[in-house]
């Protein structure tokens, strides 16, 4: 299992090169580049994009957005370009939004993923998003606009129907009031990538340090090691405000992972 540090944790405190150096020093296998999201506030979109400065970017996260067909295609192409540039093993994408054209928009995006995967050779993984009702009040409206599915079952059904590679986000699954561990065997060979963090349903706080929320992450890791040990796992935490906080969060997280996998 390759363990990566997602740059969404560190973008306010470290350059990409600094994040990579810190991650490798702590024992991570590399980083996942979280590309700047679109149509968010400047605090989220202003990120280091010197992709040529890193050597161990094993995964790339395409820009997030509220996806109509045009926005989805643009995000996918930008993600493919960066994945090719850094020779990433996997490109992570969010589903298109049902707010634009309903189910047809979602399916057209899936078909585009399949087509571009064949044309470019880039491995593309399809991520489950949150249940908006599980978020804090100020985030619910935006994520409701982004949503493609009304349940985890619907997402799994599309992964299986279209034979997509899947990214399972432990925090996102928990917002649906589900335990991530049960989806390891359910997704089976389709499961290629994991975004790893904790969640607190009382406050709706996402992407907490492992152990700071209520998700059975140790049990999930054991299930992953038993059934899908070859997947790539990326730590994806809320951003920190100082270098010291970023480094400490990364250190504590990989210690949690190592302890659970003993």
Buried (B, 14 or more C-beta within 10 A) or exposed (E): BBBBBBBBBBBBBBBBBBBBBBBBEBEBBBBBBBBBBBEBEEEBEEBBEEBEBBEBBBBBBBBBBBBBBEBBBBBBBBBBBBBBBBEBBBBBBBBBBBBBBEEEBBBBBBEBBBEBBEEBEBBBBBBBBBBBEBBEEEBBEEBBBBBBBEEBEBBBEBBBEBEBBBBBBBBBBBBBEBBBBEBBEBBEEBBBBBBBBBBBEEEBBBBBBBBBBEBBBBEBBBBBBEBBEEBBBBBBBBBBEEBEBBBEBBBBBBBBBEEBBE
